[in-house]
Amino acid sequence: MAKPLSSCGLIHALPILLETSRHREGTMTSYSSNQHCVEKLLDLSETHAIVATEDIYDESGFKLLARGARISREMQDRLLLRKLKAPLESSLSVHDGVTVGELMQGALDLIEQYPALKHIAGGRIARGILRDGKSLHIPPPLCLLLTCVRKGDPESFRRAQIVAAICAGIAARLDATNNDAQLTLVASALHDIGEIYVNPEYLHPQRHLTPREWKHVATHPHVGQILIRDLTNLPVGVGACVAQHHERRDGSGYPGQLASSEQHRLAAWVAVADAAAALIDRGEESGERISLALRIVPEEFDRQTSDVLIGALQPLGHRVSADSQEGSETPQAMLGRLEAASGELRTIVAQKRGDLLHQLCDKALELLDGFAKSVRATGVLNTDELSGDDLHDASLLAEMQVIVSEVTWRMRNLARNLFLRVDAWNDETAMTRIQRSIELLDGAPVEAQADAA
């Protein structure tokens, strides 16, 4: 039986590049290196000493690198074209790389830079949790990868520190045990480590990814879990939190669309922290804006955890400002797309075939009904009743845009999840049946998406 899939074999949508061949000596497992990870390692090797902690062999037993030797750009073809006897990351370490102390001190420093973060994690207990976190251990292979992140994607590295600070704030306010606090700190530091294995073109924050392109990005939580499982002895809970930080309590998350009962109890902390960190990191100072993102769909996030953040941010105040990352679709137009997609899904459900697609559409309808209910509850659809000063109230208009932005993002996420599920079935008929619903939710034709991928 083959060994667990190595992270080196995860290039895009989790294709199994782990190859097992049988020799006279028995079963031998070989590992293909991920081109994006190798590229980042080679970039890092230009400024840091990356050395082999053991002899590195290819699948034929040929020694590619001796223990203690440094890797360099000249080894690119050797590392990419040869299959290895062991995962590359497990055989390397970096000098002067990222330390846990640096991660936690960075989180403490960021508390002073972001007003929202100071309200969440500026208390004595939260700061103490972060200071105690400096003594935690992250194994060398993952410190190597974190050093790659620090050099190549400093924004992502900073985001991990913000997530850690928020988790410390949550732990402090919930009077958590030391074990729970420490586990979430480590998971926070590693939550996006799987992105190293994703084509960086798909990670550009301004790029509107099609569902087909999103398939590559959506693997990163699971890749992170595999790294933790195969390269370390960290607690299983750390890997679970990393794998589930994009899952949602209502089953609308990814990559597994897990129900709340299937999720690790501490994954809720990292999920809420990651969602809030995305806004804090881009300079959002409105406590109301962050709170709105956490409560607009009531069943999306763990209620206790989100309430902790909402309560912490309440004194911050500030009116909601316009969201520059979304277009100018009106609430009515957005709801029209939502209802049109619901109509398409209901047509499939009405056929009563009882197949997997029927079940998938039934769940999607449940989510869309919740989205529509949330939109109506905000009163954002009553714009025809605005008059006088209301029409020129920048704060009111900004809040309307933010609501549209939040729901539009969730519709797009649902489109991506529908595509991922049906694409995995390799059933062209099912994809054709649901294609129009995906187009409406995402706002772009699936055919065009396929051409762009």
C-alpha positions as a printed Julia matrix, in Angstrom:
453×3 Matrix{Float64}:
   0.0    0.0     0.0
   1.33   3.45   -0.94
   2.36   5.95    1.68
   0.19   9.05    2.26
   0.24  11.56   -0.56
   3.16  13.95   -0.26
   2.69  17.69   -0.5
   5.2   17.58   -3.35
   2.58  15.84   -5.45
  -0.02  18.56   -5.12
   0.26  20.93   -8.05
  -3.23  22.14   -8.78
  -6.62  20.59   -8.05
  -5.07  17.86   -5.91
  -4.16  15.54   -8.81
  -2.4   12.48   -7.46
   1.13  12.74   -8.77
   2.36  10.3    -6.19
   3.53   7.33   -8.23
   4.11   3.87   -6.86
   6.16   1.35   -8.81
   7.02  -2.19   -7.77
  10.59  -3.41   -7.67
  12.14  -6.65   -6.57
  12.83  -5.17   -3.16
   9.12  -4.5    -2.63
   7.02  -1.38   -3.0
   8.79   1.92   -3.57
   7.06   5.27   -3.36
   8.34   8.25   -5.34
   7.48  11.92   -5.1
   7.13  14.56   -7.8
   8.1   18.09   -6.75
   5.62  20.93   -7.08
   6.91  23.5    -9.54
   5.54  26.51   -7.63
   7.0   25.36   -4.32
  10.38  24.62   -5.9
  10.44  28.04   -7.54
   9.85  29.72   -4.18
  12.54  27.6    -2.54
  15.02  28.55   -5.23
  14.12  32.23   -4.86
  14.74  31.93   -1.14
  18.08  30.2    -1.75
  19.37  33.43   -3.3
  19.2   35.19    0.07
  19.22  32.35    2.61
  21.25  29.19    3.02
  18.96  26.21    2.42
  20.78  22.98    3.17
  19.98  19.3     2.93
  19.41  17.71    6.33
  19.97  14.28    4.79
  21.14  12.82    1.5
  18.54  13.4    -1.22
  18.04  10.56   -3.72
  15.95  10.18   -6.83
  13.67   7.18   -7.28
  16.5    5.18   -8.87
  18.77   5.67   -5.87
  20.99   8.29   -7.52
  22.2   10.86   -5.0
  21.11  14.34   -6.09
  22.34  16.25   -3.05
  24.56  15.29   -0.14
  23.72  16.06    3.44
  24.89  19.56    4.34
  24.98  20.77    0.74
  23.14  23.95   -0.24
  20.49  24.07   -2.94
  20.77  26.68   -5.66
  19.07  27.9    -8.82
  21.27  25.58  -10.9
  19.44  22.6    -9.39
  16.01  23.57  -10.74
  15.8   20.94  -13.46
  17.26  18.28  -11.2
  14.6   18.92   -8.55
  11.67  19.27  -10.93
  12.37  16.56  -13.49
  13.44  13.79  -11.11
  11.1   11.9    -8.86
  12.45  11.7    -5.33
  12.53   8.95   -2.74
  11.29  11.33   -0.03
   9.38  14.63   -0.02
  11.8   17.45   -0.81
  10.56  19.67    2.03
  11.26  16.97    4.62
  14.94  16.96    3.68
  15.72  20.69    3.84
  16.24  23.37    6.47
  16.92  27.1     6.24
  19.45  29.21    8.16
  18.15  32.45    9.67
  14.61  31.5     8.8
  11.31  32.4    10.4
  11.0   31.61   14.1
   7.87  31.27   16.18
   9.15  34.12   18.33
   9.26  36.38   15.27
   5.73  35.39   14.29
   4.28  36.14   17.71
   6.25  39.34   18.22
   5.01  40.49   14.84
   1.45  39.82   15.96
   2.05  41.89   19.1
   3.49  44.74   17.03
   0.53  44.72   14.64
  -1.88  45.19   17.56
  -0.49  48.7    17.91
  -0.86  49.43   14.19
  -4.5   48.48   13.64
  -7.24  50.03   15.82
  -9.62  47.11   15.25
  -6.94  44.62   16.23
  -6.19  46.57   19.39
  -9.83  46.34   20.44
  -9.83  42.59   19.84
  -6.42  41.56   21.18
  -5.02  44.55   23.02
  -5.89  43.29   26.48
  -3.4   41.95   29.0
  -4.5   38.32   28.7
  -4.44  38.25   24.9
  -0.99  39.82   24.81
   0.16  37.27   27.39
  -1.09  34.43   25.18
   0.97  35.79   22.28
   4.06  36.23   24.45
   3.7   32.68   25.75
   3.29  31.56   22.14
   6.91  32.48   21.43
   7.96  29.23   23.08
   5.81  27.08   20.78
   7.44  24.77   18.25
   6.86  24.7    14.51
   8.92  21.95   12.83
  11.79  22.94   10.49
  10.1   21.95    7.19
   7.22  24.32    7.91
   9.54  27.07    9.16
  11.29  26.74    5.8
   8.0   27.23    3.97
   7.01  30.14    6.22
  10.34  31.76    5.38
   9.42  31.42    1.7
   6.13  33.17    2.46
   7.85  35.97    4.38
  10.18  36.65    1.44
   7.82  36.12   -1.49
   4.45  37.16   -0.09
   4.88  39.5     2.89
   1.18  40.42    2.8
   0.21  36.79    3.42
   2.81  36.52    6.18
   1.38  39.62    7.87
  -2.13  38.23    7.49
  -1.11  35.09    9.36
   0.15  37.26   12.22
  -3.13  39.19   12.29
  -5.07  35.92   12.42
  -2.88  34.79   15.32
  -3.54  38.03   17.2
  -7.3   37.69   16.67
  -7.25  34.08   17.86
  -5.38  35.21   20.98
  -8.12  37.78   21.55
 -10.82  35.15   21.11
  -9.03  32.77   23.48
  -8.67  35.51   26.09
 -12.32  36.54   25.9
 -13.58  32.96   26.04
 -11.25  32.08   28.94
  -9.81  29.25   26.87
  -7.4   26.61   28.11
  -3.71  26.97   27.34
  -3.9   23.98   25.0
  -6.72  25.51   22.95
  -5.0   28.88   22.76
  -1.68  27.37   21.71
  -3.24  25.07   19.12
  -5.02  27.95   17.41
  -1.87  30.1    17.43
   0.04  27.41   15.54
  -2.89  26.84   13.18
  -3.11  30.59   12.57
   0.54  30.76   11.58
   0.1   27.87    9.15
  -3.46  28.38    7.91
  -2.52  29.5     4.38
   0.75  27.58    4.03
  -0.8   25.48    1.26
  -0.9   28.53   -1.02
   2.82  27.98   -1.69
   1.74  25.11   -3.96
  -0.74  27.22   -5.98
   0.06  29.08   -9.19
   0.72  32.64   -7.95
  -1.24  34.05  -10.89
  -4.38  32.76   -9.19
  -3.59  34.5    -5.9
  -3.63  38.08   -7.15
  -6.15  39.91   -4.91
  -7.64  41.96   -7.75
  -8.21  39.03  -10.08
 -11.76  37.75  -10.47
 -11.22  34.01  -10.64
 -13.56  31.84  -12.62
 -14.83  28.67  -10.93
 -12.44  26.65  -13.08
  -9.49  28.77  -11.91
 -10.76  28.73   -8.35
 -10.44  24.95   -8.34
  -6.69  25.4    -8.0
  -6.91  27.87   -5.1
  -9.53  25.82   -3.27
  -7.03  23.03   -2.62
  -4.82  25.12   -0.34
  -6.51  24.26    3.0
  -6.24  20.54    2.28
  -2.66  20.88    1.04
  -1.81  22.61    4.32
  -3.34  19.76    6.28
  -1.32  17.22    4.29
   1.89  19.13    4.97
   1.18  19.09    8.69
   0.21  15.42    8.65
   3.11  14.14    6.56
   5.98  16.4     7.61
   5.35  16.99   11.32
   4.13  15.5    14.57
   1.89  18.46   15.34
  -1.49  17.64   16.91
  -4.21  16.47   14.55
  -6.28  19.47   15.64
  -3.77  21.86   14.06
  -4.21  20.17   10.69
  -7.98  20.12   11.1
  -8.11  23.86   11.81
  -5.92  24.55    8.78
  -8.05  22.3     6.57
 -11.3   23.87    7.76
 -10.52  27.58    8.06
 -12.66  28.28    4.98
 -15.49  25.97    6.01
 -18.69  27.55    7.29
 -21.19  26.35    9.87
 -24.01  26.32    7.29
 -22.05  24.09    4.9
 -21.33  26.88    2.41
 -17.55  26.83    2.81
 -14.77  25.0     1.03
 -13.06  22.76    0.17
 -15.33  20.14    1.75
 -18.62  22.01    2.29
 -18.6   20.37    5.7
 -21.56  20.51    8.05
 -20.95  22.09   11.44
 -20.97  18.66   13.11
 -18.05  17.59   10.9
 -15.83  20.53   11.82
 -13.23  20.73   14.57
 -14.53  22.93   17.36
 -11.5   25.27   17.19
 -11.69  25.65   13.41
 -14.48  28.16   14.1
 -11.96  30.48   15.77
  -9.57  30.41   12.83
 -12.44  30.83   10.34
 -13.79  33.92   12.09
 -10.29  35.31   12.62
  -9.38  34.82    8.97
 -12.55  36.55    7.77
 -11.96  39.53   10.08
  -8.25  39.66    9.25
  -9.0   40.11    5.55
 -10.75  43.4     6.35
  -8.36  44.56    9.05
  -5.33  43.92    6.85
  -6.61  46.22    4.13
  -7.0   49.03    6.64
 -10.66  48.71    7.57
 -11.2   50.8    10.71
 -14.97  50.44   10.94
 -16.01  48.01   13.62
 -19.46  48.0    12.05
 -18.03  46.95    8.67
 -16.24  43.95   10.16
 -19.25  43.05   12.29
 -21.52  43.18    9.25
 -19.34  40.64    7.44
 -19.61  38.27   10.42
 -23.36  38.53   10.94
 -24.98  39.18    7.56
 -25.69  35.45    7.15
 -26.59  34.39   10.71
 -25.75  30.68   10.41
 -22.46  31.13    8.55
 -20.03  31.58   11.45
 -20.03  30.09   14.91
 -22.29  32.4    16.9
 -20.29  32.45   20.13
 -17.02  33.2    18.34
 -18.41  35.89   16.06
 -20.25  37.51   18.97
 -16.93  37.79   20.81
 -15.47  39.82   17.96
 -18.6   41.87   17.38
 -18.67  42.77   21.08
 -14.99  43.66   21.08
 -15.41  45.93   18.04
 -18.52  47.72   19.26
 -16.63  50.53   21.05
 -14.64  51.16   17.87
 -17.7   52.52   16.11
 -17.07  54.29   12.82
 -19.51  54.41    9.98
 -19.25  51.93    7.17
 -17.2   53.12    4.19
 -17.65  52.06    0.59
 -16.06  48.81   -0.52
 -13.75  49.56   -3.42
 -13.24  45.9    -4.29
 -16.68  45.32   -5.77
 -18.64  46.74   -8.66
 -21.72  48.92   -8.54
 -24.47  46.34   -8.99
 -27.68  47.5    -7.33
 -29.28  45.45   -4.55
 -32.25  44.78   -6.82
 -30.05  43.52   -9.66
 -28.08  41.32   -7.3
 -31.25  39.82   -5.85
 -32.57  39.33   -9.37
 -29.55  37.19  -10.22
 -29.97  35.27   -6.99
 -33.64  34.55   -7.69
 -32.93  33.6   -11.31
 -30.29  31.12  -10.14
 -32.75  29.76   -7.58
 -35.28  29.27  -10.36
 -32.79  27.26  -12.4
 -31.97  25.1    -9.4
 -35.64  24.53   -8.6
 -36.17  23.29  -12.14
 -33.52  20.62  -11.57
 -34.97  19.67   -8.18
 -38.47  19.45   -9.67
 -37.29  16.73  -12.05
 -37.09  14.46   -8.99
 -34.33  12.23  -10.32
 -33.0   11.66   -6.82
 -29.41  11.76   -8.04
 -26.38  13.55   -6.61
 -27.14  16.67   -8.62
 -30.64  16.8    -7.14
 -29.18  16.65   -3.63
 -26.57  19.29   -4.44
 -29.16  21.69   -5.88
 -31.45  21.15   -2.92
 -28.66  22.22   -0.53
 -27.77  25.18   -2.75
 -31.38  26.34   -2.69
 -31.35  26.23    1.08
 -28.28  28.48    1.12
 -29.7   30.89   -1.46
 -32.95  31.19    0.48
 -30.85  32.14    3.5
 -28.93  34.73    1.48
 -32.16  36.26    0.18
 -33.63  36.37    3.67
 -30.5   38.11    4.96
 -30.65  40.71    2.18
 -34.29  41.49    2.83
 -33.68  41.74    6.57
 -31.17  44.56    6.03
 -33.76  46.77    4.34
 -31.33  47.4     1.5
 -34.03  46.62   -1.07
 -36.15  49.55    0.05
 -34.11  52.11   -1.88
 -37.22  53.32   -3.69
 -38.37  54.71   -0.35
 -35.28  56.91    0.03
 -35.79  60.6    -0.43
 -34.22  63.94    0.41
 -31.04  63.74    2.46
 -31.08  59.92    2.42
 -30.21  59.96   -1.27
 -27.03  61.86   -0.45
 -26.13  60.09    2.81
 -22.69  58.69    1.96
 -22.68  56.37    4.97
 -26.08  54.9     4.13
 -25.16  54.39    0.49
 -21.84  52.85    1.52
 -23.58  50.38    3.82
 -25.87  49.37    0.96
 -22.86  48.75   -1.27
 -21.12  46.72    1.42
 -24.19  44.51    1.86
 -24.29  43.92   -1.89
 -20.55  43.18   -1.81
 -20.88  40.62    0.99
 -23.8   38.77   -0.59
 -22.24  38.91   -4.06
 -19.11  37.27   -2.67
 -21.18  34.49   -1.12
 -23.06  33.91   -4.37
 -19.75  33.67   -6.2
 -18.42  31.26   -3.59
 -21.5   29.08   -4.03
 -20.98  29.09   -7.81
 -17.42  27.91   -7.26
 -18.49  25.17   -4.88
 -21.16  23.94   -7.29
 -18.6   23.83  -10.08
 -16.06  21.99   -7.91
 -18.55  19.34   -6.84
 -19.95  18.66  -10.31
 -16.55  18.85  -12.0
 -15.3   16.15   -9.64
 -18.02  13.8   -10.92
 -16.66  14.06  -14.49
 -20.28  14.12  -15.68
 -20.78  16.42  -18.67
 -24.55  16.02  -18.54
 -24.72  17.16  -14.92
 -22.45  20.12  -15.68
 -24.67  21.14  -18.59
 -27.75  20.97  -16.39
 -26.3   23.21  -13.68
 -24.21  25.46  -15.9
 -26.74  28.3   -16.09
 -27.07  28.44  -12.3
 -23.29  28.72  -11.97
 -23.21  31.49  -14.57
 -25.88  33.49  -12.77
 -24.25  33.15   -9.37
 -20.76  33.92  -10.61
 -21.72  36.56  -13.16
 -19.64  35.13  -16.04
 -20.34  32.37  -18.61
 -18.81  29.0   -17.82
 -17.63  28.65  -21.45
 -15.61  31.84  -21.14
 -14.19  30.61  -17.86
 -12.97  27.42  -19.49
 -11.21  29.43  -22.19
  -9.55  31.65  -19.59
  -8.23  28.78  -17.46
